[in-house]
Amino acid sequence: MRRPRAGRMRRPRAGRMMKADTRSRLESALKSKSGDLKLVAYMMAGHPSAKRSIDVGKRLAASGIAALEIGIPHSDPLADGPMIQKAGQVALSNGMTVAGALEVASEVAKEGVPVVLMTYINPVLSHDPRRFAAEAAQAGVAGVIIPDLPMEEAEPVTGWLRSAALDTVFMVAPTTPPDRIASIAGHSSGFVYCVTVTGITGARKDLPAGMPELLAQVKKSTQLPVAAGFGISRQEHMRALRGNADAAVVGSAIVEEIERAGDGVSLVRELLKACR
């Protein structure tokens, strides 16, 4: 077998240029291919304990999910339903802090799945946004969601996050007008989070009738992946989202499994069967 001469490299064919992939790790992980639906799992840092949440996070990371949201507990979680509120209170009672949540994220991120922190603006401000951004990046976090931070007031916080190479994910709701949807999508990176219901998180029997139209409107406004969340917990929900969204976020149903001393992995695997 002839060996290539040392120092010689094959040149690209004339007229062909290699296109650099400028997508972030999070964007690449969530972008749907061939109509498949990606699954994003959610868990609360420190629920039911710091050690246990690290163990659960690692198991979820290996379960086939595309990304993992890790909640940072807060005493006034305006977007959270009863189950996630309860998990947050347990975590706070056990001494979980922003620094502790970053440690949980760091351990879970070592498994290779993109980790997204979901928190509120007050914990970020209390920790110091620049410090939060630097430490989150050092922990291997891929992106951050702050539901109570409107895009008009997002600077300089999102600037510090992006300077640390962290994606900043904004939310679109069923009540968001089309022109604002486009603006929110333009301010987002990684993916756009589409809230499927008007209200708080929590498992529901049915998804809203107008959900496909909302997702279509969001998709018209961005090239980023679109993830649907709030109320998603069943295989029929996943089937309804296939072809309409790139990803589905499952939170309360997984947190409830963890509350029952489980890890949510069996639920994730059942839901994944309906994603393809």
N, C-alpha and C positions, 0 to 999 in steps of 0.2 A: 504494500500500500504506500503510495507516494504521500509524503508529508508536505504540508504547505511550508514555504520558506518563512523563516522567522522574520518578524517585523512587517510582513505583508498582510494587508487587510482587504477584504472584498469590498469593492465600491458599490454603492447602490446603483441600480440601473438608471440610465439617462432618462430624464423626464419624470422620475419617481422620487418623491421626497417622503421621508419618515415624518409623520405627524405626531407631535408630542401630545401626550395625554395630560391635560391640565386639570383634570377633575381631582377633587380631594378624595381621600380614602373613603370617607363617609358617602360621598356622592356615588363613587364607583360601586360601593357595597349595596346601595339601595336601588340603583337603576335597574328596572325590570327588563328582562330579555324574554322574547317569545311569549309575552303575555303572562308569564309566571308572576306570582305575588311573593314579595319578600316579607319576612316576619321580623318585627322589632319587639323584643321583650322589655318589660319594665320591672324593676325591683327597687326597694327602698334601702339605702345604705343604713346599716345598723339595725335592721329588722330581721329576725327578733333580737339579734346581737351583732356586733361587728364581725366576730369570727364566723358566725353562721352565715352572714350575708356575703362574705368573701367566698365561702364554700358554695353557696347557692349560685352566686354570680359565675363562678368557674364552671359549674355544671350547666348553667344556661348557655354560656359561651360555647360549649362543646355540643349543644343540642341541635345545631343546624340553623340557628337564627342568623340574620344578616347584621344586626347591631343590637346593642344592649343599652337601654336607658337606665341610669342609676339616679334615683331621686335623692336630693339632699333635704333632710327633714327641716320643716319650718313651722313655727307656731301659728301662722296665719296663712294656710295654703288655699288660696281662693279658688283654684281650679280643680282641687282634689275632692273626690267623693268620699263617702264614709269609710270604705275599706282602706284607701291610701292614707286618709287622715289618721285613722287608727294606727297604721303602721308607722307613720311619722311620729305620733305621740309616744309610741313604744320606744322608738329609736332615740328620741330626745330624752325620755325618762332614763334611758340607759347611758346617757352621756354622749351621744353622737353629736359631732360638730362638723363644720365645714372641713376643717383639717382632717378629721377622722374619715369623712366621706371621700376625700381625695386619696387617702390611704387605701380605702376599699377599692376605689376606681383603679388605682395603680396596680393592685394585685390582680384584679380581674382583667385589666387591659393586657397583661402579660400573656393571656391566652390567645391573643391575636384578633379577636373580634373588636370592631370599632365601638368605643364607649362614648355615650352622650350623657352629659350631666343635665338633669332637669332640676332647676332650683327657682328661687324667687329673688327679686332684686335686693331686698334688705340683707339677707345673708351674704350676698356678694359685696355690698357696700360695707358691711361690718368687717368683713375679712380684708378689704381693700381690693378694688377691682384689678389693679395692675398685678398685685401679688397673687390674686386668685387666678388670673390668666396664666401667669408664669408657672405657678404650681400645678395647674391643670395640665398644661402642656408637658411639663416634666413628668407627670403621672401617666402620660400616654393617652390622654383623653383626645377624642376626635372632634367633638363639638359641644355646644352648650345651648340649652333652651331656657329662656326666662319668660314665662307666660305673662307676667305683669309689667314687662318692660315694653312700652309702645315704641314703634320705630322712630317717631318724632323725638323721643327723649333718649334714644339708644346710645347716642354718643355722649361721652367718650368711651363708655363701657365696651361697646362692640368693637371699637377701634383697637382697644387693648387686647381683646380676645383675638381679633384677626391678626394683629401684629405677632401674636404667639402661635399663628397657624391653626387656630381653632375655628371651626365653622360656627356660624351664628344662625340659629334656626328660629324663624318667626312663624306665628300661627295665623291661619285663616279660619274664620267661623262662618256658619250658615247665614249670619246676618251681615257679613262683610260685603259692601257694594263692589261691583266689578272694577271700578277705577282704583279702589284701595287694594283689592286683591293683587292687581298688577304691581302696585307700589310695594306691597309686602313681599311679593315674590322677588322683586328687584333688590330688596334689602337682605334677602336670605342667602345663605350658602349651605352646601351639604345636602339639604332637602327643604321642602316646604311642608309644614305640618298642617294638615287639613282636619279641623275639629268637625266631626260629623254631626254633632248634636248641639243644641243651644242649652248649655248647662255644664255640669261638672262631670268628672270621670265616674265610671261605675258600669258594671256589666249590665247589659240590656238584652231583652228577648229579640227585638227587631231593630234594624237600622232604619233611619228616616227615609221616606219615599223620595225626597228630593236630593239624596246624596249623589247619584250619578251626575246630575246636572252641575252640582257644586264642584265635584272633582274635575269635570270637563272644563269648567270655567277656569279653574286653577291651572290645569295643564296647558290651556291656551296662553297663559301668561308667563310661562317659564319653561326652560329646558331642564331644570333640576328635577330630581325624583320627587314625587308627591306621595306623602305618607298619610294615611287616614288613621285617626285615633279617637278615643273616647267611646266606650260602650261596646267594643269589639271583643267577643269571647267565644264564639261558636264557629263550627265548620261552615255553616250556611252563610255566616258573615264574610268569611274568607272567599267563598265562591262568588258572593255578590260583588266583592271588591276586585276580583280578577278581571283584568282588562280595563278597569276604571282607575285604579291606583297602582303605584309601583310597590308600595309596602303598606302593611297594616301594623299598627302599634297595639299590643295587648298588655294591659297593665293590671287593672283591678282583679281580673280572674286569676292571674299568676300570683299576685300578692295574697289573695285568699288561700291559694294552695300552700304558700309559704307559711301563712298564719296557722294552717292545720298541720304544721310540721313536715310539709312536703317541700319540693323544690321547683315545682312548675314544669319540670322537664317532660313528664308524660303528657300534660296538656299541650305543650308546645309541639310535641311530635304528632299529636292527633290533629292539631290545627295545620301543621305543615302538609299533611296528606291532602288537604283541600286547596293548597296553594299552587299546585301544578296540574 
